[in-house]
Amino acid sequence: MKPTLARLGLALAACAALVVACSSSDTSGGSGQAPPKMEPLSALGNGEGELNLIAWAGYAENGSNDPKVDWVTPFEKESGCKVNVKLGNTSDEMVQLMRSGQYDGVSASGDATLRLIYAGDVAPVNTSLVPNYATISPFLKDKPWNSVDGKMYGIPHGWGANLLMYNIGVVHDAPNSWASVFDGASKYKGKVTAYDSPIYIADAALYLSKTKPELGIKDPYSLTSTQLDAAVELLKAQKENISEYWSDYTKEVQAFESGTSVIGTTWQVIANTIGSENKVQVNTVLPKEGSTGWSDTWMVAAKAAHPNCMYKWMDWITSPKVNAQVAEYFGEAPAQTKACDFTTEKDFCDIYHATDENYASEIHYWTTPQKQCVDGSGDNCTAYDEWVDKWQQIKG
Amino acid sequence: MSPPGRLRRLGLAFLLVPPLTWLVVAYLGSLVVLLVSAFWTTNSFTGAVVHTVTGDNITRVLTDEVFRTVTLRTVGVALVVTVLCAVLAVPLALYMAKIASPRMRLALVVAVTTPLWASYLVKAYAWRMLFSPEGPLSWATGYSPGYGLIATIVTLTYLWLPYMIIPVFAAFERVPGSLIDASSDLGASDVSTLRMVVAPMVFPGIAAGSIFTFSLSLGDYIAVTIVGGKTQLLGNIIYGQLVTANNQPLAAALSIIPLFAIVLYLLAMRRTGALENV
């Protein structure tokens, strides 16, 4: 018995040593470094016949949700690229999926883009290969979340704000403030919902920046430890009234339709889906304190197996007609300025302030919090991994 | 050694090498790499793993309050699920093995194993519907526990019940009818027979089933997101650190907890002698 055990132990140790020695070592450290040097695609070739995308729900519809809502099948016919879509529920999931190297591209929000760029998971894009890029809203180009050192790392898709949604049958007083889910949430005790991601801490910080100005919160993604703790206290108090947190958008649809949740943060596409199924009546509002939101960018994987198909897709999705379709289905402002001529609702762009640069600058887009404050106010801010730990403490 | 004997040994080695390689390199080896990575750290911005050895993760796992709370909650859930499964499985298995007619026995075996063919998610979402505040349970009884720990425990019990019933059923079947007859001939009542003759023979089966239910509940992170409302279990914490924070070393350090719990459980089972006759 003893000699066999010893032999087994030796074998195990040998295997471990072998595997550890063979694994590649990455000794990069510090966030002040430059992204890995990479060249964008120089010329567009023929499509490779397939395309693997990571996308937000509602961004790459192929008729399976609603047969009338389909802009993937026409793309497949025109380009010959068969599209496989993996839905990402949160930016964190998308970063993790891109790391696997099995996808060609991703629709990344601002809290994923920089992580992908600095990890070398995405390559700069050659914007001259995307003809529709020329007419994209200029205030979306060369922004801090989609470009580094003057190089664009993606093609803007669209942008919008996180909204407050409520069940009209239960919530009668037409709320217009985030207080309904924070300080006033006990009114709907056990029926409030919130987004299940640490980035939601920014929503609490935004609310505190207006209700507790003495904390000195200027940017909800640049929080010192004290400010972060205040936001965490608010969220712990909110948790008492929460029914459940959502990240899968179908879960929020189902929660509202079954009456488990009656008020909470949402995306317009969820309200549109609930409205089309007509089981409950909901309303959405952009509260008076302002809101967090997203500005999404299509990015190409650094080691994409099908880069030509990805470039073709990026040109397709930002073409006027298709960008209008996506924007209307999802409920966001299209990045393509010419899309406003193709929306079925004639004043869609006005409602969503699509070409209003000032309005766009009022939304606090999802950004990865870093030690060096993302608003440039110093380097004593809390980084995203601290937010993750706090989020787990909030959920308890 | 004569040539035929050597050939035979060579043949045996060829037969054993593939599964042994898989077991040692792929299975045990990957477990060991996982445990080793718990001592590494990450570049906090990009999330890339950095191979510098540090004990920080282990320290955090042992001292952080939220990890302690969630661990206790998870172990508690696993134990309650095990006990509930045992309480439900033993009478049913006894009936199936000793009392039911052969046709009834077949029907019950089919009924118990059929849910295993259904997808996990389908079953979990079915329970989500049942527990919904406006769902069938609330309509029938006027009360629903809602989404939370109770719903999670009930759902997990339902999911793992077949894994408990089958070993217990097999154990009951192995009890010879003649022993029960002999026991009653000697003057023992039914309860005494069950307690002193049948139970010791069936206990290994219950232990085997409990290993399934305990370990499966300990690692589960899906059922709780579907019916658990705002609760989180250890699996969710590990998932959060791995996917949300991109902190693979801390996730590996956290996964040592369920590993440890299972080893402790198995040692406890071994102590009771339950693993000798399985």
HADDOCK unambig.tbl for C-alpha pairs under 7 A between the chains (distance, minus, plus):
assign (segid A and resid 12 and name CA) (segid B and resid 24 and name CA) 6.95 0.50 0.50
assign (segid A and resid 12 and name CA) (segid B and resid 29 and name CA) 6.50 0.50 0.50
assign (segid A and resid 15 and name CA) (segid B and resid 25 and name CA) 6.34 0.50 0.50
assign (segid A and resid 15 and name CA) (segid B and resid 29 and name CA) 5.89 0.50 0.50
assign (segid A and resid 16 and name CA) (segid B and resid 29 and name CA) 5.88 0.50 0.50
assign (segid A and resid 16 and name CA) (segid B and resid 32 and name CA) 6.20 0.50 0.50
assign (segid A and resid 16 and name CA) (segid B and resid 33 and name CA) 6.07 0.50 0.50
assign (segid A and resid 20 and name CA) (segid B and resid 33 and name CA) 6.94 0.50 0.50
assign (segid A and resid 25 and name CA) (segid B and resid 50 and name CA) 6.88 0.50 0.50
assign (segid A and resid 25 and name CA) (segid B and resid 51 and name CA) 6.27 0.50 0.50
assign (segid A and resid 26 and name CA) (segid B and resid 49 and name CA) 6.70 0.50 0.50
assign (segid A and resid 26 and name CA) (segid B and resid 50 and name CA) 5.52 0.50 0.50
assign (segid A and resid 27 and name CA) (segid B and resid 50 and name CA) 5.45 0.50 0.50
assign (segid A and resid 27 and name CA) (segid B and resid 51 and name CA) 6.96 0.50 0.50
assign (segid A and resid 29 and name CA) (segid B and resid 43 and name CA) 5.48 0.50 0.50
assign (segid A and resid 30 and name CA) (segid B and resid 43 and name CA) 6.75 0.50 0.50
assign (segid A and resid 31 and name CA) (segid B and resid 45 and name CA) 5.78 0.50 0.50
assign (segid A and resid 92 and name CA) (segid B and resid 243 and name CA) 6.20 0.50 0.50
assign (segid A and resid 92 and name CA) (segid B and resid 244 and name CA) 4.73 0.50 0.50
assign (segid A and resid 93 and name CA) (segid B and resid 243 and name CA) 6.01 0.50 0.50
assign (segid A and resid 93 and name CA) (segid B and resid 244 and name CA) 6.60 0.50 0.50
assign (segid A and resid 96 and name CA) (segid B and resid 243 and name CA) 6.01 0.50 0.50
assign (segid A and resid 115 and name CA) (segid B and resid 45 and name CA) 6.80 0.50 0.50
assign (segid A and resid 115 and name CA) (segid B and resid 46 and name CA) 5.23 0.50 0.50
assign (segid A and resid 118 and name CA) (segid B and resid 46 and name CA) 6.25 0.50 0.50
assign (segid A and resid 119 and name CA) (segid B and resid 46 and name CA) 5.25 0.50 0.50
assign (segid A and resid 243 and name CA) (segid B and resid 229 and name CA) 5.94 0.50 0.50
assign (segid A and resid 243 and name CA) (segid B and resid 230 and name CA) 6.48 0.50 0.50
assign (segid A and resid 244 and name CA) (segid B and resid 229 and name CA) 4.36 0.50 0.50
assign (segid A and resid 244 and name CA) (segid B and resid 230 and name CA) 4.64 0.50 0.50
assign (segid A and resid 245 and name CA) (segid B and resid 230 and name CA) 6.11 0.50 0.50
assign (segid A and resid 258 and name CA) (segid B and resid 132 and name CA) 6.96 0.50 0.50
assign (segid A and resid 258 and name CA) (segid B and resid 134 and name CA) 6.54 0.50 0.50
assign (segid A and resid 260 and name CA) (segid B and resid 133 and name CA) 6.50 0.50 0.50
assign (segid A and resid 385 and name CA) (segid B and resid 44 and name CA) 6.88 0.50 0.50
assign (segid A and resid 385 and name CA) (segid B and resid 245 and name CA) 5.51 0.50 0.50
assign (segid A and resid 388 and name CA) (segid B and resid 245 and name CA) 5.97 0.50 0.50
assign (segid A and resid 392 and name CA) (segid B and resid 237 and name CA) 6.96 0.50 0.50
assign (segid A and resid 393 and name CA) (segid B and resid 66 and name CA) 5.76 0.50 0.50
assign (segid A and resid 395 and name CA) (segid B and resid 230 and name CA) 6.96 0.50 0.50
assign (segid A and resid 395 and name CA) (segid B and resid 231 and name CA) 6.97 0.50 0.50
assign (segid A and resid 395 and name CA) (segid B and resid 232 and name CA) 6.92 0.50 0.50
assign (segid A and resid 396 and name CA) (segid B and resid 66 and name CA) 6.06 0.50 0.50
